[in-house]
Amino acid sequence: MTNSRLKLIKRGFSKMCPICGKSFLFSKYIKVYPSCKVCKTKFSDFKTDDGPAYLTIFLVGHIIIPMILFTESLSHPPDLWIQLLIWPIITIMLSLWFLPRMKGVFLAFQISVKDR
């Protein structure tokens, strides 16, 4: 395959077909099309299972926890009720943003490994 693995992973992260980069991966939020509409790559041959969810949790945790610790280290941190409102909202938003991208990355990685 002429595409580099990093290029395929970048396309997967952008939720596009890792091979051609011209067609969307998902028909719904995280439901993958059976195959690419342009290059006909069969996405149904690859299974991502729980990997994207684990990686999303890992990434969001490594973003949120330092932000919370930094906020708490300020000389005048926000009131507790404000933090109890804001941190869960930010966590949910980051998780929803990362999950389809991580699924695209896992799918692209599997495609890149199969082609080598």
C-alpha positions in Angstrom: 0.0 0.0 0.0 1.4 3.4 -0.9 -0.3 5.3 2.0 1.7 5.7 5.1 0.2 4.4 8.4 0.2 7.9 9.8 -1.8 9.2 6.9 -4.4 6.5 7.3 -4.7 7.2 11.0 -5.1 10.9 10.4 -7.9 10.2 7.9 -9.5 7.9 10.5 -9.3 10.6 13.1 -11.0 13.0 10.8 -13.8 10.4 10.4 -13.1 9.8 6.7 -12.2 6.6 4.8 -8.6 5.8 5.7 -7.8 4.5 2.2 -9.2 7.3 -0.1 -10.1 10.0 2.4 -13.1 11.0 0.3 -16.0 9.2 2.0 -17.4 9.4 5.6 -16.8 6.4 7.9 -20.0 6.7 9.9 -23.6 6.6 8.9 -24.6 7.6 12.4 -22.7 8.8 15.5 -20.5 5.7 15.7 -22.1 3.3 13.3 -19.6 2.5 10.6 -20.8 2.1 7.0 -20.3 -1.5 5.7 -18.0 -0.2 3.0 -16.6 3.0 1.5 -18.9 4.5 -1.1 -15.8 5.7 -3.2 -13.1 3.1 -3.0 -15.3 0.1 -1.8 -13.0 -0.8 1.2 -15.1 -3.2 3.3 -15.2 -1.7 6.8 -17.3 -4.6 8.0 -14.2 -6.8 7.9 -12.7 -4.9 10.8 -13.9 -4.9 14.5 -13.0 -2.1 16.8 -15.0 -3.5 19.9 -14.1 -1.6 23.1 -10.8 -0.2 22.2 -12.0 3.3 21.2 -14.0 3.6 24.5 -10.9 2.7 26.5 -8.7 5.1 24.7 -11.3 7.9 24.9 -11.6 7.4 28.7 -7.8 7.4 28.9 -7.4 10.6 26.9 -10.3 12.5 28.6 -9.0 11.6 32.0 -5.5 12.8 31.1 -7.0 16.1 30.0 -9.6 16.7 32.7 -7.6 15.7 35.8 -4.7 18.1 35.2 -7.3 20.9 34.6 -9.1 20.1 37.8 -5.8 20.0 39.8 -4.7 23.3 38.2 -8.0 24.9 39.1 -7.8 23.7 42.7 -4.2 25.0 43.0 -5.3 28.6 42.3 -5.4 31.0 45.2 -9.1 31.5 44.6 -10.6 28.4 43.0 -14.2 28.6 41.8 -16.9 27.5 44.3 -17.5 23.8 44.6 -21.0 24.0 43.1 -19.6 25.7 40.0 -17.0 22.9 39.6 -19.6 20.2 40.2 -21.5 21.8 37.3 -18.7 22.5 34.9 -16.3 19.5 35.1 -19.0 16.8 34.2 -20.2 18.9 31.3 -16.6 19.3 29.9 -16.0 15.6 30.5 -19.1 14.6 28.6 -18.4 17.0 25.7 -14.8 15.8 25.3 -15.9 12.1 25.5 -18.5 12.7 22.8 -16.0 14.5 20.6 -13.2 11.9 21.0 -15.2 8.7 20.7 -16.0 8.6 17.0 -12.5 9.9 16.2 -10.9 7.1 18.3 -13.1 4.6 16.5 -11.9 6.0 13.2 -8.3 5.7 14.4 -8.8 2.1 15.5 -10.3 1.2 12.2 -7.6 2.9 10.2 -4.9 1.2 12.3 -6.4 -2.2 11.6 -6.6 -1.4 7.9 -3.0 -0.2 7.8 -1.8 -3.4 9.6 -3.7 -5.7 7.3 -2.3 -4.1 4.2 1.3 -4.6 5.3 
